[in-house]
């Protein structure tokens, strides 16, 4: 088993830790994973999110447009 030093490789350590929590699949690990996500996400630059998650964002925006159109048609 390889151990990562969080001082030398904080990104790799956090990635490995969060993935381990996901793989544990317990109530405690899920709670810790949620806490980790809620801690890290506010620190990210919005432009970085746009760039890194563009493949997720565009389909989501299309779904939003579709939902808005369906809602507008239902009101008429």
C-alpha atoms as one frame of an Amber mdcrd trajectory, in Angstrom:
protein
   0.000   0.000   0.000   1.329   3.430  -0.970   1.036   6.252   1.533   0.832
   9.840   0.358   2.256  12.668   2.427  -0.391  15.420   2.586   2.340  18.026
   3.080   4.335  16.966   0.014   1.427  16.025  -2.271  -1.756  17.618  -0.900
  -3.746  17.291  -4.125  -2.970  13.606  -4.580  -3.610  12.958  -0.893  -7.008
  14.664  -0.953  -7.998  12.893  -4.155  -7.042   9.510  -2.710  -8.788  10.263
   0.575 -12.054  11.336  -1.076 -12.027   8.337  -3.416 -11.396   6.058  -0.450
 -14.393   7.557   1.362 -16.517   6.916  -1.718 -15.347   3.313  -1.963 -15.992
   2.646   1.739 -19.693   3.296   1.096 -20.699   3.630   4.754 -22.897   6.262
   6.343 -19.861   7.754   8.091 -17.752   7.803   4.924 -20.620   9.419   2.983
 -20.958  12.112   5.648 -17.210  12.740   5.525 -17.257  12.855   1.727 -20.073
  15.404   1.808 -18.109  17.465   4.311 -15.044  17.335   2.052 -17.039  18.408
  -0.994 -18.737  21.219   0.907 -15.337  22.438   2.122 -13.504  22.382  -1.208
 -16.092  23.583  -3.724 -16.487  27.135  -2.357 -12.723  27.589  -2.671 -12.678
  26.875  -6.418 -12.618  29.684  -8.954 -15.838  29.701 -11.043 -13.800  29.870
 -14.266 -11.963  26.715 -13.273 -15.296  24.971 -12.683 -16.572  26.152 -16.080
 -13.452  24.817 -17.779 -13.133  21.530 -15.908 -16.813  20.609 -15.969 -17.905
  21.967 -19.352 -18.901  18.452 -20.497 -21.367  18.329 -17.588 -22.471  21.953
 -17.717 -23.612  22.122 -21.342 -26.029  19.165 -21.157 -27.375  20.563 -17.878
 -27.973  23.978 -19.485 -29.799  22.275 -22.340 -32.024  20.480 -19.828 -32.744
  23.805 -18.122 -33.773  25.377 -21.443 -35.984  22.403 -22.209 -37.616  22.579
 -18.773 -38.215  26.320 -19.166 -39.786  25.754 -22.589 -42.010  22.990 -21.223
 -43.050  25.206 -18.331 -43.860  28.098 -20.702 -45.925  25.793 -22.913 -47.815
  24.422 -19.899 -48.796  27.937 -18.754 -50.311  28.858 -22.139
